Amino acid sequence: MVDAVVVGAGPNGLAAAVTLARAGLSVEVVERNETIGGGARTSELTLPGFLHDVCSAVHPMALQSEFFRAFRMEERIELRLPEVQYGHPLDGGRAGIAYRDIDRTADALGIDGRAFRQLMAPLARHADEVSDFATDALLHVPRHPITVARFGLRALEQGSRAWNARFRGEVAPAMLTGVAAHSIQRVPSLATAAAALSLGVYAHARGWPVPIGGSQAIVDALAADLVAHGGTIETGREVHSLADLTPAKAVFFDTSVPGMLRIAGDQLPAPKRGALRRFRFGNAAAKVDFALSEPVPWTNAELRRSGTVHIGGTRGQIAEAEAAVAAGRHADRPYVLGSEPTVVDPSRAPEGKHVFWAYAHVPAGSDVDQQEAITRQIERFAPGFRDTILATSSRTAVEMEQYNPNYVGGDIAAGAATFWQLVKRPVISSDPWRMGGGMYLASESAAPGPGVHGMAGWHAAKSALRHTYGLPVDVDLAPRS
């Protein structure tokens, strides 16, 4: 018997494993793929020497996550900030540019600069307080009620049809909508407004860093710490039931909700099984990776210094595209999330060459290749982009799920990130990671939801330390010589 078994070696599963091992427990991690990482893998997908992030690329939570700060991730790997945290091109060469400095950002927005500053600056000054409540179960007494109230009032505004009331131009609202659309839902809504505000605030606080060498560096750092503290990792091992696992005092699932139900079966308490069966998944992403002969030739030169680019046009155009996907249709001009990590990390490609990462929102279960639609959208704001393409690798939503079963139907959020399902992620509880019977859900399907932040795994581990092991939850995660 071991103290803990973790099923799945993504960032959340490894965060749980590291926390438990640091508490002195014996930990075994099993992973179905031949490599660890889940949504944070890096691989040569197109040509030799071109390193592409298979799923996630830019990490707004890498410096903001309380777990990563306790783990001191920035001391273990290099996380480099681009000069422009994110950009948003519009027709005619215009663009919204989000610098880390919120005043510089607002000053460049002209007519709407003051309104943008008034919306975002009070939250950016308290970014750690924003992330404190945004990365916990929503059913808990907030430690910073004033910040939560400010956030809530702004979310009500930006999540309703009043979202344009404070703006007079197109650029500032388009910028906010580009961030809101990360959640792959109709806009506006409370959930998309919360995404726009929280992720937007992090851009102006600690920034949206790019891991040097690729997202794999994050999981490799976690794995190295786990092994250094006695944990083990076994790859290439499919788990069909609890009987396939080493007997353990607790089992942690870095899997989708259906994956946990399939493996645990009737060993889960009946009330939890019923609640988990009501868990719903959202729409999907289809991804294309590009090997390029030169940087993306954005019409607006400032975008060439951006780590992330939100491609979709005006607020109205993005809302129209997201509404089409929500209705089960492929948008003619889809919202595209793009990243060019070689802007700050030239090691990802041969000298002078670049990689570009992009995905478009599509209906759940789509088997339609989006390479041409994504290329058209990029070409719209970067004429000549086609001429820079050396090779591509494309995955439909169906193929995204085949790569990572947590992405049911291609849902890279591992569960619809609606407001209600953020409250009950995956169950209504102040401790939504604890499933009973010594089992814990430690994946994006549990609070706080999607993103590479390790918080779900960390919360699950702390819950187990309290309830299963009777140990202190304050575990030192700092690097040791």
Solvent accessible surface area in square Angstrom, and as a share of the most:
residue,aa,sasa,rsa
1,M,161,0.72
2,V,29,0.17
3,D,24,0.12
4,A,0,0.00
5,V,0,0.00
6,V,0,0.00
7,V,10,0.06
8,G,11,0.11
9,A,0,0.00
10,G,6,0.06
11,P,14,0.09
12,N,7,0.04
13,G,0,0.00
14,L,0,0.00
15,A,0,0.00
16,A,0,0.00
17,A,0,0.00
18,V,1,0.00
19,T,0,0.00
20,L,0,0.00
21,A,6,0.05
22,R,18,0.07
23,A,31,0.24
24,G,67,0.65
25,L,24,0.12
26,S,49,0.32
27,V,4,0.03
28,E,27,0.12
29,V,0,0.00
30,V,1,0.01
31,E,12,0.05
32,R,97,0.35
33,N,34,0.17
34,E,135,0.61
35,T,78,0.45
36,I,23,0.12
37,G,0,0.00
38,G,11,0.11
39,G,12,0.12
40,A,0,0.00
41,R,12,0.04
42,T,25,0.15
43,S,45,0.29
44,E,95,0.42
45,L,45,0.23
46,T,28,0.16
47,L,62,0.31
48,P,114,0.72
49,G,34,0.33
50,F,8,0.03
51,L,55,0.27
52,H,3,0.02
53,D,3,0.01
54,V,5,0.03
55,C,12,0.07
56,S,25,0.16
57,A,2,0.01
58,V,24,0.14
59,H,3,0.01
60,P,22,0.14
61,M,14,0.06
62,A,2,0.01
63,L,29,0.14
64,Q,0,0.00
65,S,0,0.00
66,E,67,0.30
67,F,0,0.00
68,F,1,0.00
69,R,74,0.27
70,A,39,0.30
71,F,0,0.00
72,R,107,0.39
73,M,1,0.00
74,E,89,0.40
75,E,108,0.49
76,R,67,0.25
77,I,28,0.14
78,E,88,0.39
79,L,24,0.12
80,R,88,0.32
81,L,52,0.26
82,P,3,0.02
83,E,80,0.36
84,V,0,0.00
85,Q,3,0.01
86,Y,1,0.00
87,G,0,0.00
88,H,0,0.00
89,P,3,0.02
90,L,3,0.01
91,D,65,0.34
92,G,81,0.78
93,G,25,0.24
94,R,104,0.38
95,A,20,0.15
96,G,0,0.00
97,I,14,0.07
98,A,0,0.00
99,Y,17,0.06
100,R,112,0.41
101,D,79,0.41
102,I,26,0.13
103,D,72,0.37
104,R,103,0.38
105,T,0,0.00
106,A,1,0.01
107,D,105,0.54
108,A,70,0.54
109,L,15,0.08
110,G,56,0.54
111,I,101,0.51
112,D,4,0.02
113,G,4,0.03
114,R,174,0.64
115,A,14,0.11
116,F,0,0.00
117,R,69,0.25
118,Q,85,0.38
119,L,0,0.00
120,M,1,0.00
121,A,9,0.07
122,P,22,0.14
123,L,0,0.00
124,A,17,0.13
125,R,168,0.61
126,H,65,0.29
127,A,7,0.05
128,D,59,0.31
129,E,46,0.21
130,V,0,0.00
131,S,3,0.02
132,D,22,0.11
133,F,22,0.09
134,A,31,0.24
135,T,9,0.05
136,D,37,0.19
137,A,2,0.02
138,L,69,0.34
139,L,73,0.36
140,H,56,0.25
141,V,133,0.77
142,P,47,0.29
143,R,162,0.59
144,H,61,0.27
145,P,84,0.53
146,I,120,0.61
147,T,4,0.02
148,V,40,0.23
149,A,56,0.43
150,R,86,0.31
151,F,15,0.06
152,G,29,0.28
153,L,123,0.61
154,R,40,0.14
155,A,8,0.06
156,L,104,0.52
157,E,39,0.17
158,Q,8,0.04
159,G,12,0.12
160,S,43,0.28
161,R,190,0.69
162,A,50,0.39
163,W,17,0.06
164,N,73,0.37
165,A,86,0.67
166,R,73,0.27
167,F,17,0.07
168,R,191,0.70
169,G,28,0.27
170,E,81,0.36
171,V,31,0.18
172,A,1,0.01
173,P,6,0.04
174,A,0,0.00
175,M,0,0.00
176,L,4,0.02
177,T,1,0.00
178,G,0,0.00
179,V,1,0.00
180,A,7,0.05
181,A,0,0.00
182,H,41,0.18
183,S,16,0.10
184,I,11,0.06
185,Q,30,0.13
186,R,128,0.47
187,V,8,0.05
188,P,21,0.13
189,S,34,0.22
190,L,63,0.31
191,A,5,0.04
192,T,1,0.01
193,A,3,0.02
194,A,28,0.22
195,A,18,0.14
196,A,3,0.03
197,L,1,0.00
198,S,14,0.09
199,L,31,0.15
200,G,0,0.00
201,V,0,0.00
202,Y,4,0.02
203,A,0,0.00
204,H,16,0.07
205,A,22,0.17
206,R,75,0.27
207,G,0,0.00
208,W,1,0.00
209,P,0,0.00
210,V,0,0.00
211,P,0,0.00
212,I,40,0.20
213,G,32,0.30
214,G,0,0.00
215,S,0,0.00
216,Q,34,0.15
217,A,21,0.16
218,I,0,0.00
219,V,0,0.00
220,D,69,0.36
221,A,13,0.10
222,L,0,0.00
223,A,11,0.08
224,A,65,0.50
225,D,9,0.05
226,L,0,0.00
227,V,88,0.51
228,A,81,0.63
229,H,50,0.22
230,G,59,0.57
231,G,4,0.04
232,T,77,0.45
233,I,47,0.24
234,E,80,0.36
235,T,51,0.30
236,G,38,0.37
237,R,53,0.19
238,E,76,0.34
239,V,8,0.05
240,H,117,0.52
241,S,41,0.27
242,L,47,0.23
243,A,97,0.75
244,D,55,0.28
245,L,16,0.08
246,T,42,0.24
247,P,87,0.54
248,A,24,0.19
249,K,111,0.47
250,A,1,0.01
251,V,16,0.09
252,F,0,0.00
253,F,0,0.00
254,D,15,0.08
255,T,15,0.09
256,S,6,0.04
257,V,2,0.01
258,P,58,0.37
259,G,10,0.10
260,M,0,0.00
261,L,32,0.16
262,R,133,0.48
263,I,7,0.04
264,A,4,0.03
265,G,29,0.28
266,D,112,0.58
267,Q,113,0.50
268,L,2,0.01
269,P,51,0.32
270,A,61,0.47
271,P,109,0.69
272,K,56,0.24
273,R,49,0.18
274,G,23,0.22
275,A,17,0.13
276,L,2,0.01
277,R,147,0.54
278,R,145,0.53
279,F,10,0.04
280,R,142,0.52
281,F,50,0.21
282,G,19,0.18
283,N,33,0.17
284,A,0,0.00
285,A,0,0.00
286,A,1,0.01
287,K,6,0.02
288,V,0,0.00
289,D,4,0.02
290,F,0,0.00
291,A,0,0.00
292,L,0,0.00
293,S,37,0.24
294,E,84,0.38
295,P,60,0.38
296,V,1,0.00
297,P,32,0.20
298,W,2,0.01
299,T,77,0.45
300,N,35,0.18
301,A,66,0.51
302,E,40,0.18
303,L,2,0.01
304,R,115,0.42
305,R,88,0.32
306,S,1,0.01
307,G,0,0.00
308,T,5,0.03
309,V,1,0.01
310,H,0,0.00
311,I,0,0.00
312,G,3,0.03
313,G,1,0.01
314,T,28,0.16
315,R,14,0.05
316,G,49,0.47
317,Q,66,0.29
318,I,0,0.00
319,A,18,0.14
320,E,127,0.57
321,A,6,0.05
322,E,4,0.02
323,A,32,0.24
324,A,9,0.07
325,V,4,0.02
326,A,40,0.31
327,A,54,0.42
328,G,50,0.48
329,R,140,0.51
330,H,69,0.31
331,A,14,0.11
332,D,125,0.65
333,R,133,0.48
334,P,1,0.01
335,Y,1,0.00
336,V,0,0.00
337,L,10,0.05
338,G,0,0.00
339,S,1,0.01
340,E,5,0.02
341,P,3,0.02
342,T,5,0.03
343,V,45,0.26
344,V,18,0.10
345,D,1,0.01
346,P,95,0.60
347,S,72,0.46
348,R,0,0.00
349,A,10,0.07
350,P,59,0.37
351,E,172,0.77
352,G,55,0.53
353,K,70,0.30
354,H,28,0.12
355,V,2,0.01
356,F,1,0.00
357,W,18,0.06
358,A,0,0.00
359,Y,14,0.05
360,A,0,0.00
361,H,1,0.01
362,V,1,0.00
363,P,13,0.08
364,A,57,0.44
365,G,41,0.39
366,S,8,0.05
367,D,108,0.56
368,V,67,0.39
369,D,78,0.41
370,Q,11,0.05
371,Q,61,0.27
372,E,83,0.37
373,A,14,0.11
374,I,0,0.00
375,T,4,0.03
376,R,117,0.43
377,Q,4,0.02
378,I,0,0.00
379,E,46,0.21
380,R,49,0.18
381,F,8,0.03
382,A,0,0.00
383,P,83,0.52
384,G,26,0.25
385,F,0,0.00
386,R,105,0.38
387,D,126,0.65
388,T,5,0.03
389,I,49,0.25
390,L,83,0.41
391,A,23,0.18
392,T,44,0.26
393,S,31,0.20
394,S,34,0.22
395,R,62,0.23
396,T,13,0.08
397,A,0,0.00
398,V,49,0.28
399,E,68,0.31
400,M,4,0.02
401,E,61,0.27
402,Q,123,0.55
403,Y,37,0.14
404,N,14,0.07
405,P,56,0.35
406,N,30,0.15
407,Y,14,0.05
408,V,42,0.24
409,G,13,0.13
410,G,0,0.00
411,D,2,0.01
412,I,37,0.19
413,A,9,0.07
414,A,2,0.01
415,G,0,0.00
416,A,14,0.11
417,A,8,0.06
418,T,54,0.32
419,F,104,0.43
420,W,146,0.51
421,Q,12,0.05
422,L,36,0.18
423,V,24,0.14
424,K,23,0.10
425,R,2,0.01
426,P,0,0.00
427,V,10,0.06
428,I,98,0.50
429,S,34,0.22
430,S,77,0.50
431,D,30,0.15
432,P,3,0.02
433,W,12,0.04
434,R,103,0.38
435,M,1,0.00
436,G,22,0.21
437,G,69,0.66
438,G,22,0.21
439,M,7,0.03
440,Y,3,0.01
441,L,0,0.00
442,A,0,0.00
443,S,1,0.01
444,E,33,0.15
445,S,0,0.00
446,A,0,0.00
447,A,4,0.03
448,P,22,0.14
449,G,0,0.00
450,P,55,0.35
451,G,30,0.29
452,V,17,0.10
453,H,5,0.02
454,G,0,0.00
455,M,3,0.01
456,A,0,0.00
457,G,0,0.00
458,W,25,0.09
459,H,20,0.09
460,A,0,0.00
461,A,0,0.00
462,K,42,0.18
463,S,3,0.02
464,A,0,0.00
465,L,0,0.00
466,R,129,0.47
467,H,79,0.35
468,T,50,0.29
469,Y,33,0.13
470,G,63,0.61
471,L,63,0.32
472,P,104,0.65
473,V,36,0.21
474,D,133,0.69
475,V,29,0.17
476,D,85,0.44
477,L,3,0.01
478,A,14,0.11
479,P,52,0.32
480,R,134,0.49
481,S,164,1.06
